[in-house]
Amino acid sequence: MATSTTGATAPDPENELIQARRVIAGVASGNPRQGLALSGGGIRSATFCFGLLRGLARQKVLTGFDYLSTVSGGGYIGSALGRLYQSDYQAKDVQQRLDQDDTLLLWWLRSNGRYLTPAGVRDLGQAAASIVRNVLFSQFEVAALMLLLAAVMLSPYALLASGGGWPHDFQRTAGSAWWCFLVLPLFGAGHSIFSYWYCREWPTLATRLANVGGALLAGGAGAVLAGAVWDAAQGPGGMTPVLVVKAVAALLLLSPVFAAVLSVKPAAASELAALRLRHTKRLGRMLWWLLGLALLGLLDFAAWWLAGRVAQYTQAPAIGAAGLATLVAAVRKALPRIQRWKASLKAKAIKTEVLLNIGGLLLVVLLALVWMTALHALVRPELGWTLSPLANWGVVLVLSLAYVVLTGKDVEVLNLSSLHHFYRARIERAYVSVGNYPRGEQKPEGTRFPDGSPLGQARRAGTERVAKLVEAVDGDDIALADYAPHAQGGPIHLITCCINQSVDDRTGNYNADRLGIALTMSALGAETGTARPTPLDCLPGQGQAIGKLSRWIAVSGAAAASGMGSQTTPGLAALLFLSGLRLGFWTPQLLAAPTAPVVALQIPQRTRPVTVGQWLAARLPKPSFLLAEFLARFPGLRSPAWYLSDGGHFENTGVYALLKRKLDVIVLADCGADPRYRFDDLENMARKAEIDYGASIEFIDPATLVAQSAEETALFARVGSVQTITAAPGPQCLLLARIRYDGHEQPGLLIVVKPRLLDAMPLEIAGYAARNATFPQQTTSDQFFDEAQWEAYHQLGLRLGDLLSAQAMEIFRNRVCLASGA
């Protein structure tokens, strides 16, 4: 085989690990450095990739891969493969036994295609119990925060009530106390507008006098109008809507006076641009304050009006609570169906997302209105409360504030209230557990596979002794720091997750495009984006909080989460949070945010002031992160905690983590749901490769591959393009691409294996495909594979893996990368 051309570029520690694992695996030290990427796609990807791995083992090329990079469903089977490498089953043994059809592993995985609900109704009951518990938690936490917000919103009335009864007449007249505060941003907006126009590049004495004179005239008119409004308001009619409009006009007429006074001293020409920008930003803030106060007042007025209706109809609270509960239950039941529908209608995805976002935002407003109305009802004396309205308000304020403060640091409850642990337990028992068998003098009791490695031969007596999937067995999982398949000749396993980030930590701006950063975890350490790994023992707490392998496989596959990278919307986040159907995970900050490099010329670093949100997050992290998850407002790398979700929310192929290693050969199983064969995941990967790494991905036209032998003719017939590989059956299932790495003359090779129904298929594949038109691109939301479905995907992966022999891969590399002019 040809030698490596890019190996010298890898970090030294990784090169040493690669050479050490090659000695164990019997791979020549000069062979091309290779990586295998198993993409996301749930159990569909896991099952297809299991067949692919067996095909690679059959072709004796599995030991040649130095890296295994997985995302989401690819991580299920990737973790199982990694756990097979043990002291008694090293790389050559794993490759030899994985090829066989009689292994206990094959029986185990085939029997557990329904890994989420292996016990049927019993497991559905457990899942339902988890969801009900999560719904109750989310509703309670949201209620506590909203009651606290409602109590704060009613604080102006509480101040007015301190001198007598609750001021219902005031609200009946003014609508809302919060509308009275509109005068402040209105004045600020007027001041900002006039201050901007007073920033002149060529000011003269005449223009300054004109500015001051005009401002004084406007101010005088405003003062006269304000006096007239005051006199009229003292009359029997009180403050009418017409007088309110006149008062606002008077206030706006006074604003030029303050602007003119502050601009009497001319600014230097070099400062004018910055000064205009400052006034423009201030105007923007004032407009947002205007909108916020107006909406807050509208919510307050609507809640007050509804509370009045409650006072008239005493059954209204029960009816409202039942209606809200019914709405939440309906949303929870409809969400999975909407997600499946959305996955099958890619062309309508944008419209569906917009509808879900709007629906979620309306639900948030409805919840706020419900709790606001409840508090307004508590201050209605006609409802016959024992305590006075002011006392009721004070009790709600104190209790809600006490709960928020006293539980404010309990961030772990956010993870306990999601489906993360349910999902993680199933992955752990179905896939990660395959390394839980007795070795050496270890007793077989208390292991999942008491008769030895699942790579051993399956016998009926042995299968009966295997612990059932519904049982939790000690030793099923392993600490991430101890998970090192490369120590037994296997590949270095890289697990990709997504750090959700809707606010860029570098600029403080809204991150409108990616909304996430890649996080890759492995025994090498933790790495974000294009950075190199930071060893686990250098992380906070010497890596003790990193946890076990199953945590990171579950996080890498957390597709349904409040934060979903570039697909994040606040409305959908609220729907998922309230319904309890979320898999995301909060983890303490693992890596310090990047800092500016030290240079010889010391330039003062610009520091941004600490925001209110950052101050609260440091002191009351639970409510801060709960609101962040509820409203999809996720902080950046500098936050004390990160919200993690499916690695596919950033990049679904798994190639991203391999590009920084500048490998000679990358084989990708592209298993993301792609029923129309649009290759969206490949497009996303190629774009990020160019932007982040300066690496261009050039796909090869199969017409340029001229066969020189019968073997090459048959091999090249399997190579297609994004135009020729379609949903219709056909012979082509491979894509070839040239990777041009930044700073490297010799390119790398990318081989993409695309699940596709081929022309000639065995009966177990053809029969299933005839009954299921979307095979092999069925929706990822289907995580419950029956035997026929599991076997069809497994056999398809096995046959496509058989195409990648050592000879085939060398031919591809010679033609794509090593040929003259490549």
URGITA-V137354 format. One record per residue. N is the residue number from 0. SS is DSSP state (h for helix, s for strand, l for the rest). D_FIRST is the distance of its C-alpha to the first C-alpha in whole Angstrom. Layout:
n-><N	N>
ss-><SS	SS>
d_first-><D_FIRST	D_FIRST>
This chain:
n-><0	1	2	3	4	5	6	7	8	9	10	11	12	13	14	15	16	17	18	19	20	21	22	23	24	25	26	27	28	29	30	31	32	33	34	35	36	37	38	39	40	41	42	43	44	45	46	47	48	49	50	51	52	53	54	55	56	57	58	59	60	61	62	63	64	65	66	67	68	69	70	71	72	73	74	75	76	77	78	79	80	81	82	83	84	85	86	87	88	89	90	91	92	93	94	95	96	97	98	99	100	101	102	103	104	105	106	107	108	109	110	111	112	113	114	115	116	117	118	119	120	121	122	123	124	125	126	127	128	129	130	131	132	133	134	135	136	137	138	139	140	141	142	143	144	145	146	147	148	149	150	151	152	153	154	155	156	157	158	159	160	161	162	163	164	165	166	167	168	169	170	171	172	173	174	175	176	177	178	179	180	181	182	183	184	185	186	187	188	189	190	191	192	193	194	195	196	197	198	199	200	201	202	203	204	205	206	207	208	209	210	211	212	213	214	215	216	217	218	219	220	221	222	223	224	225	226	227	228	229	230	231	232	233	234	235	236	237	238	239	240	241	242	243	244	245	246	247	248	249	250	251	252	253	254	255	256	257	258	259	260	261	262	263	264	265	266	267	268	269	270	271	272	273	274	275	276	277	278	279	280	281	282	283	284	285	286	287	288	289	290	291	292	293	294	295	296	297	298	299	300	301	302	303	304	305	306	307	308	309	310	311	312	313	314	315	316	317	318	319	320	321	322	323	324	325	326	327	328	329	330	331	332	333	334	335	336	337	338	339	340	341	342	343	344	345	346	347	348	349	350	351	352	353	354	355	356	357	358	359	360	361	362	363	364	365	366	367	368	369	370	371	372	373	374	375	376	377	378	379	380	381	382	383	384	385	386	387	388	389	390	391	392	393	394	395	396	397	398	399	400	401	402	403	404	405	406	407	408	409	410	411	412	413	414	415	416	417	418	419	420	421	422	423	424	425	426	427	428	429	430	431	432	433	434	435	436	437	438	439	440	441	442	443	444	445	446	447	448	449	450	451	452	453	454	455	456	457	458	459	460	461	462	463	464	465	466	467	468	469	470	471	472	473	474	475	476	477	478	479	480	481	482	483	484	485	486	487	488	489	490	491	492	493	494	495	496	497	498	499	500	501	502	503	504	505	506	507	508	509	510	511	512	513	514	515	516	517	518	519	520	521	522	523	524	525	526	527	528	529	530	531	532	533	534	535	536	537	538	539	540	541	542	543	544	545	546	547	548	549	550	551	552	553	554	555	556	557	558	559	560	561	562	563	564	565	566	567	568	569	570	571	572	573	574	575	576	577	578	579	580	581	582	583	584	585	586	587	588	589	590	591	592	593	594	595	596	597	598	599	600	601	602	603	604	605	606	607	608	609	610	611	612	613	614	615	616	617	618	619	620	621	622	623	624	625	626	627	628	629	630	631	632	633	634	635	636	637	638	639	640	641	642	643	644	645	646	647	648	649	650	651	652	653	654	655	656	657	658	659	660	661	662	663	664	665	666	667	668	669	670	671	672	673	674	675	676	677	678	679	680	681	682	683	684	685	686	687	688	689	690	691	692	693	694	695	696	697	698	699	700	701	702	703	704	705	706	707	708	709	710	711	712	713	714	715	716	717	718	719	720	721	722	723	724	725	726	727	728	729	730	731	732	733	734	735	736	737	738	739	740	741	742	743	744	745	746	747	748	749	750	751	752	753	754	755	756	757	758	759	760	761	762	763	764	765	766	767	768	769	770	771	772	773	774	775	776	777	778	779	780	781	782	783	784	785	786	787	788	789	790	791	792	793	794	795	796	797	798	799	800	801	802	803	804	805	806	807	808	809	810	811	812	813	814	815	816	817	818	819	820	821>
ss-><l	l	s	l	l	l	h	h	h	l	l	h	h	h	h	h	h	h	h	h	h	h	h	h	h	l	l	l	l	l	s	l	l	s	s	s	s	s	l	l	l	h	h	h	h	h	h	h	h	h	h	h	h	h	h	h	h	h	l	l	l	h	h	h	l	l	s	s	s	s	s	l	h	h	h	h	h	h	h	h	h	h	h	h	l	s	l	l	s	l	h	h	h	h	h	h	h	h	l	l	l	l	s	h	h	h	h	h	h	h	h	l	l	l	l	l	l	l	l	l	h	h	h	h	h	h	h	h	h	h	h	h	h	h	h	h	h	h	h	h	h	h	h	h	h	h	h	h	h	h	h	h	h	l	h	h	h	h	h	h	h	l	l	l	l	l	l	h	h	h	h	h	h	h	l	l	h	h	h	h	l	h	h	h	h	h	h	h	h	h	h	h	h	h	h	h	h	l	l	l	l	l	l	l	h	h	h	h	h	h	h	h	h	h	h	h	h	h	h	h	h	h	h	h	h	h	h	h	h	h	h	h	h	l	l	l	l	l	l	l	h	h	h	h	h	h	h	h	h	h	h	h	h	h	h	h	h	h	h	h	h	h	l	l	l	l	l	l	h	h	h	h	h	h	h	h	h	h	h	h	h	h	h	h	h	h	h	h	h	h	h	h	h	h	h	h	h	h	h	h	h	h	h	h	h	h	h	h	h	h	h	h	l	l	l	h	h	h	h	h	h	h	h	h	h	h	h	h	h	h	h	h	h	h	h	h	h	h	h	h	h	h	h	h	l	h	h	h	h	h	h	h	h	h	h	h	h	h	h	h	h	h	h	h	h	h	h	h	h	h	h	h	h	h	h	h	h	h	l	l	h	h	h	l	l	l	l	l	h	h	h	h	h	h	h	h	h	h	h	h	h	h	h	h	h	h	l	l	l	l	l	h	h	h	h	h	l	l	l	h	h	h	h	h	h	h	h	h	h	h	l	h	h	h	h	l	s	l	l	l	l	l	l	l	l	l	l	l	s	l	l	l	l	l	l	l	s	l	l	h	h	h	h	h	h	l	l	l	l	l	l	l	l	l	l	l	l	l	s	h	h	h	l	l	h	h	h	h	l	l	l	s	s	s	s	s	s	s	s	s	l	l	s	l	l	l	l	l	l	s	l	l	l	l	l	s	s	s	s	s	s	s	l	l	s	s	s	s	l	l	l	l	l	s	l	h	h	h	l	h	h	h	h	h	h	h	l	s	h	h	h	h	h	h	h	h	l	l	l	l	l	l	l	l	h	h	h	l	l	h	h	h	h	h	h	h	h	h	h	l	l	l	l	l	s	s	s	s	l	l	l	l	l	l	l	l	l	l	l	l	l	l	l	l	l	l	l	l	l	l	l	h	h	h	h	h	h	h	h	l	h	h	h	h	h	h	h	h	h	h	l	l	l	l	l	l	l	l	l	l	s	s	s	s	s	s	h	h	h	l	l	l	l	l	l	h	h	h	h	l	l	l	l	l	s	s	s	s	s	s	l	l	l	l	l	l	l	l	l	h	h	h	h	h	h	h	h	h	h	h	h	h	h	l	l	s	s	s	s	l	l	h	h	h	l	l	l	l	l	h	h	h	h	h	h	h	l	l	s	l	l	l	l	l	l	l	l	l	l	l	l	l	l	s	s	s	s	s	s	s	l	l	l	l	l	l	l	s	s	s	s	s	s	s	l	l	l	l	l	l	l	l	h	h	h	h	h	h	h	h	h	l	l	l	l	l	l	l	l	l	l	l	l	l	l	l	h	h	h	h	h	h	h	h	h	h	h	h	h	h	h	l	l	l	l	h	h	h	h	h	h	h	h	h	h	h	h	h	l	l	l	l>
d_first-><0	4	6	9	12	15	15	18	20	20	23	23	25	22	19	21	21	17	17	19	18	15	17	19	16	14	11	9	11	9	7	8	11	12	16	18	21	24	27	31	33	35	34	33	30	30	30	28	25	26	25	22	21	22	20	17	18	18	15	13	12	15	14	11	14	15	18	21	23	26	29	32	32	28	29	31	28	26	29	29	25	25	29	27	25	28	28	29	26	23	19	18	22	22	19	21	24	23	22	26	29	32	31	34	32	31	35	36	34	35	39	39	38	41	40	43	46	45	49	50	53	53	50	52	55	53	51	54	56	53	54	57	57	55	57	60	59	58	61	63	61	61	65	65	64	66	69	69	68	71	73	72	73	76	77	79	82	82	83	86	87	87	91	92	90	87	87	86	89	87	84	86	87	84	81	79	79	76	77	80	77	76	78	76	73	75	77	73	72	75	75	71	72	75	73	71	73	75	72	73	72	75	78	81	84	85	82	82	86	85	82	85	88	86	84	88	89	86	87	91	90	88	90	93	91	90	94	95	92	93	97	96	94	97	99	99	96	94	91	90	87	88	89	86	84	87	86	82	83	86	83	80	83	83	80	80	83	80	78	80	81	78	77	80	78	76	72	71	69	65	66	67	63	63	66	66	62	64	67	65	63	66	67	64	64	68	67	65	68	70	68	67	71	72	69	70	74	73	71	74	77	75	75	79	80	78	79	83	82	81	84	86	84	83	81	79	76	76	75	73	71	70	69	67	65	65	63	61	60	60	57	55	55	54	51	49	50	50	46	45	47	46	42	43	45	42	45	48	46	48	51	50	49	52	55	53	53	57	58	57	58	62	61	61	64	66	65	66	69	70	70	72	74	75	76	78	80	80	82	84	88	89	86	88	86	88	86	87	84	84	83	81	79	79	78	75	74	74	72	69	69	69	66	64	65	65	61	60	57	56	53	51	54	52	49	51	52	49	47	44	45	46	42	41	42	41	37	38	39	37	33	34	36	33	32	36	37	38	36	37	41	41	44	43	46	45	41	40	38	41	39	36	32	32	29	31	33	36	39	43	44	41	41	45	44	42	44	44	43	46	47	45	44	43	40	38	37	36	36	34	34	33	30	27	24	22	24	23	19	20	19	22	24	26	29	30	34	36	39	42	44	46	48	46	46	46	48	50	50	49	46	46	42	40	42	39	37	33	34	30	31	29	29	28	31	33	32	34	32	30	31	29	30	33	33	35	37	38	39	43	44	41	40	42	43	39	40	38	34	36	38	35	34	37	38	34	36	39	40	43	45	47	45	42	40	41	43	46	49	52	54	51	51	54	54	51	53	56	55	53	50	47	44	44	44	45	44	45	44	40	40	42	42	41	43	43	42	44	45	47	50	51	52	54	52	53	54	55	58	57	58	60	57	55	58	59	55	56	59	59	55	56	58	56	53	54	56	52	51	54	54	50	51	48	48	45	43	46	48	49	47	44	44	41	40	37	33	34	37	35	31	30	27	25	23	26	25	21	22	24	20	19	15	12	12	16	17	20	23	26	29	32	35	34	37	37	33	34	31	33	31	28	31	32	28	28	31	31	27	29	32	31	28	28	25	25	24	24	23	22	24	23	25	23	20	21	19	19	19	21	17	17	21	21	18	20	23	22	21	25	26	29	32	30	29	33	35	36	33	31	27	25	24	21	21	19	20	19	19	21	22	25	24	21	20	16	17	15	14	17	17	20	21	25	28	29	31	30	32	31	32	33	36	36	34	36	39	39	38	41	43	42	41	39	36	33	35	38	39	38	42	41	40	42	40	41	39	39	38	35	34	33	31	29	29	28	25	24	24	22	19	19	17	14	12	8	9	11	10	7	10	12	10	10	14	15	14	12	15	18	21	19>
